[in-house]
Amino acid sequence: MKTQFVSRDAIVRNWHVIDAADKVLGRVASEAAKILMGKTKPCYTPFLDTGDHVIIINAARVRLTGDKENQKVYRHHTGYPGGLKEISARKLRATRPVRMVELAVQGMLPKTKLGKQMARKLKVYAGDRHPHQAQKPAVLTLPNA
């Protein structure tokens, strides 16, 4: 018996909208990552990108639990000696709230070329507007936890 794999032409990519207003960052990110990977579809294959497109709105109003607003630190290295850069979650939310949500979702995707391909299907917006009405995205409701 042979294993059946979905072909590239047979993959149907839908669009989903997640409203992140007053939702916990990690819970929003994990739901978005599941959809981007295609784990919600019956044709899920770990080595194929079968996932859908995800639009996250109201990224500036996402909630952090505990004292993460003050304690959480985002780090990256420039590649130069002494080039470790740090920014707190409070400052990142004030300057680039979209980046905070993008980093949370990308951290839950595979760290491979396939993961980068999945991350390209993620669109994050700080406000409640997005320019993807033509794709007729379905609204996903997450629990208010």
N, C-alpha and C positions, 0 to 999 in steps of 0.2 A: 504494500500500500504506500502510495506517495503522499508526501505532505503538500498541501495546497498553499501557495503564497499569493497574496494579492499583487496584481501588476500595477505599475505606475499609473496607467490609464484608468484603472478601476477605482483608485482612491478618490473619494468624494470629500472635499474640504469645505466644511461649513464655517460660519463666523459666529462667535459668541461674545456677548458683552457682560462684563462683571463690574458691578458698582461697588467700589471699595470704601465708600463713605461709612465711617464708624465700624468697619470690620477689622479684625486682627490681621496684621500683615502676613504672618506665616500661614494662616488658613486660606487667605486669598491666593497666596503664591502657590501653595500646594495644589489647590484646585486648578489653577491656571496651568501648572506644570503637567498635571494628569491629562488635561485636554490637549496641550501642545504635543505631548508624546503619543497620544492616541490610545491611552489606556482605557478610555471610556467606550471604545469601539470594539465590536466583535472580531474585527480583522487585525487586531493589534499584533505586531511583530517587533521584537526588540531591536532588530538591526535595520528596520525600515522606518521612514518618517511617514506615519499614517495619520498624524494628528491634524487638528483643526486650527484655525486662526482665533486668537483671543484678543479682545479689546478690553483694557481695564481703564475705567474712568474714575474720577475723584481720587486720584492717587495722593493728593495733598492732604486728604482727610482720613487717611488710613490710620489705624490705631496700633500703638505698641503697648504691650502689657508690662506690668511691673514698672521698674525705673529705667527701662531700656532707652527712653528718650535722652537721659543724661549719661548712662553708662555705656551704651553700645558705641563701638568705634569701628569705622570702616577704614581699612588700610589698603594701600597699593604702593608698589615700588616703581620708580621711574626708570630704573636700570642703571643709574649713575651711583657712584659711591655716596653714601649718606642720603640716598634718595627715597627713604621711607616716608610716605605722606599719610597722615591720619586726619580724619574728620569725624566729628561726633554725629550721632543720628539727629540731634536737634538742629545742628547747622546744615546738614545735608537736606533735611526737610525744608528748611527755610530757603536754601538756594536752588536745589534740584530735587524736588519730591519725586519726580518720575524715576530718577536714578535709583532711589531706595527700593522701589517696587521691582524695577528691572533686575537689580542685583539679587533680590530675594528669590525671584523666579529662576534666574539663571543658575543660582546655587543648587536648585533642585532638579536641574536637567543634566543629562550626561555630559561629562567633560571631554567630548570628542568632536570631530567634525560634524557628526550627526546632531549633537546637542546645539552647536552653533546654528545649524540649519533650522532646528526647531525654534530657537530663540528669535530668529528673523520673522517668525509668524506672530510675535507678540507686539502689540501696540499699546502704549501706556500714555494716558493724558492726565494732567493735573486737575483739570476742570471737569465739568459734566458734559462737555461737547466733544464729538469726534467726527472726522470727515469721511466715515465709512458707511453712511446710510445706504449707498447704492448696493452694498453687498447684502443688505437685509439681515443684519445680525440678530440672533436669538438672544433674549435677555436671560441670563442665569441668575437665579436667586440662591444666595448662600444663607445658611442659618446665621442668626444675629449673635453668635458667640464670640 
